[in-house]
């Protein structure tokens, strides 16, 4: 499987998904359902954005994703 895996393309798809969540229109719901939708969108964006920001490589058959979670001003 690793032979056919394009890690950069996969990470680009996650960045695209994160951007899609930001553009996702709110459905015509109100109250608790609206809040649940908004909360889920926040979680979806965070998940997709974290993976999209990763640096990925395949090492010895393992997909290794490195994600720098330090604040931007502390990254080197």
PDB file of N, CA, C and O in Angstrom:
ATOM      1  N   UNK A   1       0.822  -1.197   0.000  1.00  0.00           N
ATOM      2  CA  UNK A   1       0.000   0.000   0.000  1.00  0.00           C
ATOM      3  C   UNK A   1       0.860   1.252   0.000  1.00  0.00           C
ATOM      4  O   UNK A   1       0.532   2.211  -0.698  1.00  0.00           O
ATOM      5  N   UNK A   2       1.941   1.276   0.753  1.00  0.00           N
ATOM      6  CA  UNK A   2       2.791   2.464   0.823  1.00  0.00           C
ATOM      7  C   UNK A   2       3.385   2.815  -0.535  1.00  0.00           C
ATOM      8  O   UNK A   2       3.676   3.980  -0.811  1.00  0.00           O
ATOM      9  N   UNK A   3       3.565   1.797  -1.390  1.00  0.00           N
ATOM     10  CA  UNK A   3       4.137   2.059  -2.704  1.00  0.00           C
ATOM     11  C   UNK A   3       3.277   3.007  -3.518  1.00  0.00           C
ATOM     12  O   UNK A   3       3.807   3.815  -4.281  1.00  0.00           O
ATOM     13  N   UNK A   4       1.954   2.927  -3.371  1.00  0.00           N
ATOM     14  CA  UNK A   4       1.056   3.758  -4.152  1.00  0.00           C
ATOM     15  C   UNK A   4       0.563   4.981  -3.413  1.00  0.00           C
ATOM     16  O   UNK A   4      -0.247   5.740  -3.945  1.00  0.00           O
ATOM     17  N   UNK A   5       1.034   5.187  -2.202  1.00  0.00           N
ATOM     18  CA  UNK A   5       0.559   6.305  -1.389  1.00  0.00           C
ATOM     19  C   UNK A   5       1.355   7.561  -1.707  1.00  0.00           C
ATOM     20  O   UNK A   5       2.573   7.601  -1.534  1.00  0.00           O
ATOM     21  N   UNK A   6       0.662   8.570  -2.167  1.00  0.00           N
ATOM     22  CA  UNK A   6       1.267   9.887  -2.396  1.00  0.00           C
ATOM     23  C   UNK A   6       0.952  10.730  -1.165  1.00  0.00           C
ATOM     24  O   UNK A   6      -0.126  11.316  -1.064  1.00  0.00           O
ATOM     25  N   UNK A   7       1.891  10.788  -0.237  1.00  0.00           N
ATOM     26  CA  UNK A   7       1.676  11.453   1.045  1.00  0.00           C
ATOM     27  C   UNK A   7       1.357  12.936   0.841  1.00  0.00           C
ATOM     28  O   UNK A   7       0.459  13.468   1.493  1.00  0.00           O
ATOM     29  N   UNK A   8       2.079  13.600  -0.050  1.00  0.00           N
ATOM     30  CA  UNK A   8       1.821  15.022  -0.281  1.00  0.00           C
ATOM     31  C   UNK A   8       0.411  15.254  -0.809  1.00  0.00           C
ATOM     32  O   UNK A   8      -0.251  16.211  -0.408  1.00  0.00           O
ATOM     33  N   UNK A   9      -0.050  14.391  -1.701  1.00  0.00           N
ATOM     34  CA  UNK A   9      -1.411  14.519  -2.236  1.00  0.00           C
ATOM     35  C   UNK A   9      -2.442  14.263  -1.139  1.00  0.00           C
ATOM     36  O   UNK A   9      -3.468  14.941  -1.080  1.00  0.00           O
ATOM     37  N   UNK A  10      -2.174  13.286  -0.271  1.00  0.00           N
ATOM     38  CA  UNK A  10      -3.091  13.001   0.825  1.00  0.00           C
ATOM     39  C   UNK A  10      -3.204  14.211   1.752  1.00  0.00           C
ATOM     40  O   UNK A  10      -4.303  14.600   2.146  1.00  0.00           O
ATOM     41  N   UNK A  11      -2.059  14.798   2.095  1.00  0.00           N
ATOM     42  CA  UNK A  11      -2.074  15.967   2.974  1.00  0.00           C
ATOM     43  C   UNK A  11      -2.785  17.142   2.307  1.00  0.00           C
ATOM     44  O   UNK A  11      -3.476  17.909   2.977  1.00  0.00           O
ATOM     45  N   UNK A  12      -2.622  17.285   1.012  1.00  0.00           N
ATOM     46  CA  UNK A  12      -3.321  18.349   0.273  1.00  0.00           C
ATOM     47  C   UNK A  12      -4.831  18.131   0.337  1.00  0.00           C
ATOM     48  O   UNK A  12      -5.591  19.093   0.448  1.00  0.00           O
ATOM     49  N   UNK A  13      -5.270  16.879   0.267  1.00  0.00           N
ATOM     50  CA  UNK A  13      -6.708  16.597   0.379  1.00  0.00           C
ATOM     51  C   UNK A  13      -7.231  16.997   1.752  1.00  0.00           C
ATOM     52  O   UNK A  13      -8.346  17.506   1.862  1.00  0.00           O
ATOM     53  N   UNK A  14      -6.450  16.775   2.788  1.00  0.00           N
ATOM     54  CA  UNK A  14      -6.880  17.190   4.122  1.00  0.00           C
ATOM     55  C   UNK A  14      -6.941  18.711   4.225  1.00  0.00           C
ATOM     56  O   UNK A  14      -7.847  19.248   4.863  1.00  0.00           O
ATOM     57  N   UNK A  15      -5.992  19.411   3.607  1.00  0.00           N
ATOM     58  CA  UNK A  15      -6.060  20.884   3.595  1.00  0.00           C
ATOM     59  C   UNK A  15      -7.305  21.341   2.848  1.00  0.00           C
ATOM     60  O   UNK A  15      -7.973  22.284   3.274  1.00  0.00           O
ATOM     61  N   UNK A  16      -7.620  20.685   1.743  1.00  0.00           N
ATOM     62  CA  UNK A  16      -8.834  21.019   0.985  1.00  0.00           C
ATOM     63  C   UNK A  16     -10.088  20.771   1.812  1.00  0.00           C
ATOM     64  O   UNK A  16     -11.031  21.562   1.777  1.00  0.00           O
ATOM     65  N   UNK A  17     -10.093  19.673   2.552  1.00  0.00           N
ATOM     66  CA  UNK A  17     -11.259  19.366   3.393  1.00  0.00           C
ATOM     67  C   UNK A  17     -11.427  20.414   4.491  1.00  0.00           C
ATOM     68  O   UNK A  17     -12.548  20.821   4.797  1.00  0.00           O
ATOM     69  N   UNK A  18     -10.324  20.846   5.078  1.00  0.00           N
ATOM     70  CA  UNK A  18     -10.407  21.886   6.104  1.00  0.00           C
ATOM     71  C   UNK A  18     -10.993  23.164   5.505  1.00  0.00           C
ATOM     72  O   UNK A  18     -11.851  23.802   6.117  1.00  0.00           O
ATOM     73  N   UNK A  19     -10.537  23.534   4.322  1.00  0.00           N
ATOM     74  CA  UNK A  19     -11.070  24.738   3.665  1.00  0.00           C
ATOM     75  C   UNK A  19     -12.546  24.552   3.333  1.00  0.00           C
ATOM     76  O   UNK A  19     -13.321  25.504   3.431  1.00  0.00           O
ATOM     77  N   UNK A  20     -12.945  23.359   2.947  1.00  0.00           N
ATOM     78  CA  UNK A  20     -14.353  23.099   2.626  1.00  0.00           C
ATOM     79  C   UNK A  20     -15.247  23.258   3.850  1.00  0.00           C
ATOM     80  O   UNK A  20     -16.368  23.756   3.748  1.00  0.00           O
ATOM     81  N   UNK A  21     -14.750  22.836   4.999  1.00  0.00           N
ATOM     82  CA  UNK A  21     -15.528  22.991   6.227  1.00  0.00           C
ATOM     83  C   UNK A  21     -15.765  24.470   6.491  1.00  0.00           C
ATOM     84  O   UNK A  21     -16.859  24.860   6.899  1.00  0.00           O
ATOM     85  N   UNK A  22     -14.750  25.296   6.261  1.00  0.00           N
ATOM     86  CA  UNK A  22     -14.908  26.740   6.479  1.00  0.00           C
ATOM     87  C   UNK A  22     -15.948  27.345   5.540  1.00  0.00           C
ATOM     88  O   UNK A  22     -16.639  28.296   5.906  1.00  0.00           O
ATOM     89  N   UNK A  23     -16.057  26.796   4.334  1.00  0.00           N
ATOM     90  CA  UNK A  23     -17.005  27.323   3.348  1.00  0.00           C
ATOM     91  C   UNK A  23     -18.381  26.682   3.455  1.00  0.00           C
ATOM     92  O   UNK A  23     -19.322  27.133   2.802  1.00  0.00           O
ATOM     93  N   UNK A  24     -18.511  25.646   4.260  1.00  0.00           N
ATOM     94  CA  UNK A  24     -19.762  24.895   4.372  1.00  0.00           C
ATOM     95  C   UNK A  24     -20.883  25.811   4.862  1.00  0.00           C
ATOM     96  O   UNK A  24     -20.760  26.425   5.922  1.00  0.00           O
ATOM     97  N   UNK A  25     -21.971  25.907   4.103  1.00  0.00           N
ATOM     98  CA  UNK A  25     -23.085  26.749   4.550  1.00  0.00           C
ATOM     99  C   UNK A  25     -23.843  26.085   5.695  1.00  0.00           C
ATOM    100  O   UNK A  25     -23.878  24.860   5.810  1.00  0.00           O
ATOM    101  N   UNK A  26     -24.440  26.906   6.526  1.00  0.00           N
ATOM    102  CA  UNK A  26     -25.257  26.375   7.609  1.00  0.00           C
ATOM    103  C   UNK A  26     -26.574  25.870   7.033  1.00  0.00           C
ATOM    104  O   UNK A  26     -27.187  26.541   6.202  1.00  0.00           O
ATOM    105  N   UNK A  27     -27.006  24.707   7.464  1.00  0.00           N
ATOM    106  CA  UNK A  27     -28.305  24.213   6.988  1.00  0.00           C
ATOM    107  C   UNK A  27     -29.421  25.029   7.645  1.00  0.00           C
ATOM    108  O   UNK A  27     -29.183  25.731   8.628  1.00  0.00           O
ATOM    109  N   UNK A  28     -30.610  24.937   7.114  1.00  0.00           N
ATOM    110  CA  UNK A  28     -31.725  25.715   7.668  1.00  0.00           C
ATOM    111  C   UNK A  28     -32.259  25.099   8.964  1.00  0.00           C
ATOM    112  O   UNK A  28     -33.374  24.580   9.014  1.00  0.00           O
ATOM    113  N   UNK A  29     -31.437  25.170  10.001  1.00  0.00           N
ATOM    114  CA  UNK A  29     -31.833  24.655  11.315  1.00  0.00           C
ATOM    115  C   UNK A  29     -31.600  25.759  12.342  1.00  0.00           C
ATOM    116  O   UNK A  29     -30.848  26.705  12.103  1.00  0.00           O
ATOM    117  N   UNK A  30     -32.258  25.618  13.481  1.00  0.00           N
ATOM    118  CA  UNK A  30     -32.114  26.628  14.526  1.00  0.00           C
ATOM    119  C   UNK A  30     -31.934  25.935  15.870  1.00  0.00           C
ATOM    120  O   UNK A  30     -32.062  24.717  15.989  1.00  0.00           O
ATOM    121  N   UNK A  31     -31.639  26.737  16.859  1.00  0.00           N
ATOM    122  CA  UNK A  31     -31.550  26.249  18.224  1.00  0.00           C
ATOM    123  C   UNK A  31     -30.430  25.260  18.442  1.00  0.00           C
ATOM    124  O   UNK A  31     -29.307  25.449  17.974  1.00  0.00           O
ATOM    125  N   UNK A  32     -30.758  24.190  19.170  1.00  0.00           N
ATOM    126  CA  UNK A  32     -29.754  23.190  19.532  1.00  0.00           C
ATOM    127  C   UNK A  32     -29.147  22.508  18.308  1.00  0.00           C
ATOM    128  O   UNK A  32     -27.950  22.219  18.293  1.00  0.00           O
ATOM    129  N   UNK A  33     -29.947  22.252  17.297  1.00  0.00           N
ATOM    130  CA  UNK A  33     -29.430  21.593  16.093  1.00  0.00           C
ATOM    131  C   UNK A  33     -28.410  22.483  15.385  1.00  0.00           C
ATOM    132  O   UNK A  33     -27.409  21.987  14.867  1.00  0.00           O
ATOM    133  N   UNK A  34     -28.652  23.765  15.360  1.00  0.00           N
ATOM    134  CA  UNK A  34     -27.709  24.708  14.740  1.00  0.00           C
ATOM    135  C   UNK A  34     -26.394  24.707  15.510  1.00  0.00           C
ATOM    136  O   UNK A  34     -25.315  24.665  14.918  1.00  0.00           O
ATOM    137  N   UNK A  35     -26.497  24.754  16.844  1.00  0.00           N
ATOM    138  CA  UNK A  35     -25.298  24.753  17.686  1.00  0.00           C
ATOM    139  C   UNK A  35     -24.511  23.459  17.492  1.00  0.00           C
ATOM    140  O   UNK A  35     -23.283  23.487  17.405  1.00  0.00           O
ATOM    141  N   UNK A  36     -25.210  22.326  17.423  1.00  0.00           N
ATOM    142  CA  UNK A  36     -24.540  21.038  17.212  1.00  0.00           C
ATOM    143  C   UNK A  36     -23.808  21.029  15.868  1.00  0.00           C
ATOM    144  O   UNK A  36     -22.683  20.540  15.769  1.00  0.00           O
ATOM    145  N   UNK A  37     -24.452  21.571  14.848  1.00  0.00           N
ATOM    146  CA  UNK A  37     -23.823  21.630  13.527  1.00  0.00           C
ATOM    147  C   UNK A  37     -22.564  22.493  13.583  1.00  0.00           C
ATOM    148  O   UNK A  37     -21.521  22.112  13.052  1.00  0.00           O
ATOM    149  N   UNK A  38     -22.663  23.649  14.223  1.00  0.00           N
ATOM    150  CA  UNK A  38     -21.508  24.549  14.330  1.00  0.00           C
ATOM    151  C   UNK A  38     -20.386  23.909  15.143  1.00  0.00           C
ATOM    152  O   UNK A  38     -19.215  24.028  14.780  1.00  0.00           O
ATOM    153  N   UNK A  39     -20.729  23.238  16.229  1.00  0.00           N
ATOM    154  CA  UNK A  39     -19.716  22.570  17.049  1.00  0.00           C
ATOM    155  C   UNK A  39     -19.014  21.469  16.249  1.00  0.00           C
ATOM    156  O   UNK A  39     -17.794  21.324  16.321  1.00  0.00           O
ATOM    157  N   UNK A  40     -19.798  20.692  15.482  1.00  0.00           N
ATOM    158  CA  UNK A  40     -19.207  19.626  14.676  1.00  0.00           C
ATOM    159  C   UNK A  40     -18.297  20.211  13.598  1.00  0.00           C
ATOM    160  O   UNK A  40     -17.248  19.640  13.299  1.00  0.00           O
ATOM    161  N   UNK A  41     -18.686  21.338  13.015  1.00  0.00           N
ATOM    162  CA  UNK A  41     -17.857  21.981  11.993  1.00  0.00           C
ATOM    163  C   UNK A  41     -16.513  22.415  12.585  1.00  0.00           C
ATOM    164  O   UNK A  41     -15.480  22.301  11.925  1.00  0.00           O
ATOM    165  N   UNK A  42     -16.523  22.905  13.809  1.00  0.00           N
ATOM    166  CA  UNK A  42     -15.271  23.305  14.464  1.00  0.00           C
ATOM    167  C   UNK A  42     -14.350  22.105  14.654  1.00  0.00           C
ATOM    168  O   UNK A  42     -13.148  22.188  14.402  1.00  0.00           O
ATOM    169  N   UNK A  43     -14.926  20.985  15.102  1.00  0.00           N
ATOM    170  CA  UNK A  43     -14.132  19.769  15.309  1.00  0.00           C
ATOM    171  C   UNK A  43     -13.617  19.241  13.979  1.00  0.00           C
ATOM    172  O   UNK A  43     -12.452  18.860  13.869  1.00  0.00           O
ATOM    173  N   UNK A  44     -14.486  19.214  12.961  1.00  0.00           N
ATOM    174  CA  UNK A  44     -14.072  18.743  11.635  1.00  0.00           C
ATOM    175  C   UNK A  44     -12.921  19.585  11.105  1.00  0.00           C
ATOM    176  O   UNK A  44     -11.930  19.050  10.608  1.00  0.00           O
ATOM    177  N   UNK A  45     -13.055  20.917  11.214  1.00  0.00           N
ATOM    178  CA  UNK A  45     -12.002  21.797  10.720  1.00  0.00           C
ATOM    179  C   UNK A  45     -10.696  21.516  11.455  1.00  0.00           C
ATOM    180  O   UNK A  45      -9.652  21.374  10.819  1.00  0.00           O
ATOM    181  N   UNK A  46     -10.737  21.436  12.764  1.00  0.00           N
ATOM    182  CA  UNK A  46      -9.529  21.200  13.549  1.00  0.00           C
ATOM    183  C   UNK A  46      -8.854  19.891  13.144  1.00  0.00           C
ATOM    184  O   UNK A  46      -7.641  19.849  12.942  1.00  0.00           O
ATOM    185  N   UNK A  47      -9.643  18.828  13.027  1.00  0.00           N
ATOM    186  CA  UNK A  47      -9.078  17.524  12.646  1.00  0.00           C
ATOM    187  C   UNK A  47      -8.420  17.587  11.273  1.00  0.00           C
ATOM    188  O   UNK A  47      -7.278  17.159  11.109  1.00  0.00           O
ATOM    189  N   UNK A  48      -9.138  18.118  10.288  1.00  0.00           N
ATOM    190  CA  UNK A  48      -8.597  18.185   8.928  1.00  0.00           C
ATOM    191  C   UNK A  48      -7.396  19.121   8.858  1.00  0.00           C
ATOM    192  O   UNK A  48      -6.424  18.825   8.164  1.00  0.00           O
ATOM    193  N   UNK A  49      -7.450  20.245   9.567  1.00  0.00           N
ATOM    194  CA  UNK A  49      -6.353  21.212   9.523  1.00  0.00           C
ATOM    195  C   UNK A  49      -5.085  20.649  10.173  1.00  0.00           C
ATOM    196  O   UNK A  49      -3.982  20.872   9.674  1.00  0.00           O
ATOM    197  N   UNK A  50      -5.237  19.930  11.270  1.00  0.00           N
ATOM    198  CA  UNK A  50      -4.061  19.351  11.932  1.00  0.00           C
ATOM    199  C   UNK A  50      -3.356  18.372  10.994  1.00  0.00           C
ATOM    200  O   UNK A  50      -2.137  18.432  10.832  1.00  0.00           O
ATOM    201  N   UNK A  51      -4.117  17.477  10.380  1.00  0.00           N
ATOM    202  CA  UNK A  51      -3.503  16.525   9.456  1.00  0.00           C
ATOM    203  C   UNK A  51      -2.949  17.253   8.239  1.00  0.00           C
ATOM    204  O   UNK A  51      -1.865  16.923   7.758  1.00  0.00           O
ATOM    205  N   UNK A  52      -3.681  18.235   7.741  1.00  0.00           N
ATOM    206  CA  UNK A  52      -3.222  18.994   6.577  1.00  0.00           C
ATOM    207  C   UNK A  52      -1.928  19.747   6.822  1.00  0.00           C
ATOM    208  O   UNK A  52      -1.163  19.982   5.887  1.00  0.00           O
ATOM    209  N   UNK A  53      -1.672  20.129   8.065  1.00  0.00           N
ATOM    210  CA  UNK A  53      -0.439  20.851   8.406  1.00  0.00           C
ATOM    211  C   UNK A  53       0.735  19.926   8.697  1.00  0.00           C
ATOM    212  O   UNK A  53       1.851  20.389   8.930  1.00  0.00           O
ATOM    213  N   UNK A  54       0.487  18.630   8.683  1.00  0.00           N
ATOM    214  CA  UNK A  54       1.530  17.665   9.028  1.00  0.00           C
ATOM    215  C   UNK A  54       2.578  17.572   7.923  1.00  0.00           C
ATOM    216  O   UNK A  54       2.342  17.921   6.767  1.00  0.00           O
ATOM    217  N   UNK A  55       3.740  17.088   8.334  1.00  0.00           N
ATOM    218  CA  UNK A  55       4.785  16.675   7.400  1.00  0.00           C
ATOM    219  C   UNK A  55       4.754  15.157   7.448  1.00  0.00           C
ATOM    220  O   UNK A  55       4.898  14.562   8.515  1.00  0.00           O
ATOM    221  N   UNK A  56       4.567  14.534   6.299  1.00  0.00           N
ATOM    222  CA  UNK A  56       4.412  13.086   6.292  1.00  0.00           C
ATOM    223  C   UNK A  56       5.464  12.374   5.473  1.00  0.00           C
ATOM    224  O   UNK A  56       5.913  12.864   4.437  1.00  0.00           O
ATOM    225  N   UNK A  57       5.846  11.216   5.957  1.00  0.00           N
ATOM    226  CA  UNK A  57       6.781  10.336   5.245  1.00  0.00           C
ATOM    227  C   UNK A  57       6.370   8.895   5.529  1.00  0.00           C
ATOM    228  O   UNK A  57       5.691   8.610   6.516  1.00  0.00           O
ATOM    229  N   UNK A  58       6.792   7.999   4.651  1.00  0.00           N
ATOM    230  CA  UNK A  58       6.623   6.574   4.897  1.00  0.00           C
ATOM    231  C   UNK A  58       7.992   6.037   5.298  1.00  0.00           C
ATOM    232  O   UNK A  58       8.958   6.135   4.541  1.00  0.00           O
ATOM    233  N   UNK A  59       8.061   5.466   6.504  1.00  0.00           N
ATOM    234  CA  UNK A  59       9.313   4.919   7.033  1.00  0.00           C
ATOM    235  C   UNK A  59       9.088   3.466   7.410  1.00  0.00           C
ATOM    236  O   UNK A  59       8.266   3.164   8.276  1.00  0.00           O
ATOM    237  N   UNK A  60       9.808   2.575   6.769  1.00  0.00           N
ATOM    238  CA  UNK A  60       9.721   1.146   7.087  1.00  0.00           C
ATOM    239  C   UNK A  60       8.279   0.638   7.057  1.00  0.00           C
ATOM    240  O   UNK A  60       7.887  -0.191   7.879  1.00  0.00           O
ATOM    241  N   UNK A  61       7.502   1.139   6.110  1.00  0.00           N
ATOM    242  CA  UNK A  61       6.124   0.693   5.970  1.00  0.00           C
ATOM    243  C   UNK A  61       5.124   1.410   6.857  1.00  0.00           C
ATOM    244  O   UNK A  61       3.938   1.083   6.830  1.00  0.00           O
ATOM    245  N   UNK A  62       5.573   2.382   7.644  1.00  0.00           N
ATOM    246  CA  UNK A  62       4.688   3.141   8.517  1.00  0.00           C
ATOM    247  C   UNK A  62       4.524   4.552   7.968  1.00  0.00           C
ATOM    248  O   UNK A  62       5.499   5.193   7.576  1.00  0.00           O
ATOM    249  N   UNK A  63       3.294   5.025   7.942  1.00  0.00           N
ATOM    250  CA  UNK A  63       3.046   6.430   7.617  1.00  0.00           C
ATOM    251  C   UNK A  63       3.306   7.224   8.884  1.00  0.00           C
ATOM    252  O   UNK A  63       2.647   7.015   9.902  1.00  0.00           O
ATOM    253  N   UNK A  64       4.268   8.135   8.821  1.00  0.00           N
ATOM    254  CA  UNK A  64       4.642   8.941   9.976  1.00  0.00           C
ATOM    255  C   UNK A  64       4.262  10.385   9.673  1.00  0.00           C
ATOM    256  O   UNK A  64       4.735  10.984   8.707  1.00  0.00           O
ATOM    257  N   UNK A  65       3.394  10.928  10.526  1.00  0.00           N
ATOM    258  CA  UNK A  65       2.983  12.321  10.392  1.00  0.00           C
ATOM    259  C   UNK A  65       3.556  13.101  11.562  1.00  0.00           C
ATOM    260  O   UNK A  65       3.381  12.727  12.722  1.00  0.00           O
ATOM    261  N   UNK A  66       4.239  14.187  11.243  1.00  0.00           N
ATOM    262  CA  UNK A  66       4.786  15.062  12.285  1.00  0.00           C
ATOM    263  C   UNK A  66       4.001  16.354  12.258  1.00  0.00           C
ATOM    264  O   UNK A  66       3.890  17.013  11.224  1.00  0.00           O
ATOM    265  N   UNK A  67       3.451  16.708  13.428  1.00  0.00           N
ATOM    266  CA  UNK A  67       2.641  17.910  13.552  1.00  0.00           C
ATOM    267  C   UNK A  67       3.246  18.771  14.654  1.00  0.00           C
ATOM    268  O   UNK A  67       3.352  18.344  15.804  1.00  0.00           O
ATOM    269  N   UNK A  68       3.634  19.970  14.296  1.00  0.00           N
ATOM    270  CA  UNK A  68       4.209  20.898  15.265  1.00  0.00           C
ATOM    271  C   UNK A  68       3.065  21.632  15.951  1.00  0.00           C
ATOM    272  O   UNK A  68       2.408  22.475  15.340  1.00  0.00           O
ATOM    273  N   UNK A  69       2.828  21.314  17.218  1.00  0.00           N
ATOM    274  CA  UNK A  69       1.730  21.916  17.970  1.00  0.00           C
ATOM    275  C   UNK A  69       2.163  23.113  18.808  1.00  0.00           C
ATOM    276  O   UNK A  69       1.370  23.681  19.559  1.00  0.00           O
ATOM    277  N   UNK A  70       3.435  23.486  18.669  1.00  0.00           N
ATOM    278  CA  UNK A  70       3.908  24.652  19.415  1.00  0.00           C
ATOM    279  C   UNK A  70       3.280  25.919  18.840  1.00  0.00           C
ATOM    280  O   UNK A  70       2.931  25.956  17.660  1.00  0.00           O
ATOM    281  N   UNK A  71       3.135  26.959  19.665  1.00  0.00           N
ATOM    282  CA  UNK A  71       2.658  28.249  19.136  1.00  0.00           C
ATOM    283  C   UNK A  71       3.571  28.716  18.003  1.00  0.00           C
ATOM    284  O   UNK A  71       4.765  28.420  18.007  1.00  0.00           O
ATOM    285  N   UNK A  72       3.019  29.436  17.044  1.00  0.00           N
ATOM    286  CA  UNK A  72       3.767  29.880  15.866  1.00  0.00           C
ATOM    287  C   UNK A  72       5.044  30.621  16.228  1.00  0.00           C
ATOM    288  O   UNK A  72       6.054  30.488  15.537  1.00  0.00           O
ATOM    289  N   UNK A  73       5.010  31.406  17.309  1.00  0.00           N
ATOM    290  CA  UNK A  73       6.196  32.176  17.674  1.00  0.00           C
ATOM    291  C   UNK A  73       7.297  31.338  18.331  1.00  0.00           C
ATOM    292  O   UNK A  73       8.389  31.842  18.595  1.00  0.00           O
ATOM    293  N   UNK A  74       7.007  30.057  18.596  1.00  0.00           N
ATOM    294  CA  UNK A  74       8.003  29.175  19.207  1.00  0.00           C
ATOM    295  C   UNK A  74       8.504  28.100  18.255  1.00  0.00           C
ATOM    296  O   UNK A  74       9.279  27.228  18.648  1.00  0.00           O
ATOM    297  N   UNK A  75       8.063  28.162  17.005  1.00  0.00           N
ATOM    298  CA  UNK A  75       8.491  27.164  16.036  1.00  0.00           C
ATOM    299  C   UNK A  75       9.833  27.556  15.452  1.00  0.00           C
ATOM    300  O   UNK A  75      10.147  28.735  15.291  1.00  0.00           O
ATOM    301  N   UNK A  76      10.621  26.529  15.137  1.00  0.00           N
ATOM    302  CA  UNK A  76      11.946  26.826  14.621  1.00  0.00           C
ATOM    303  C   UNK A  76      12.265  26.234  13.330  1.00  0.00           C
ATOM    304  O   UNK A  76      13.365  26.432  12.816  1.00  0.00           O
TER     305      UNK A  76
END
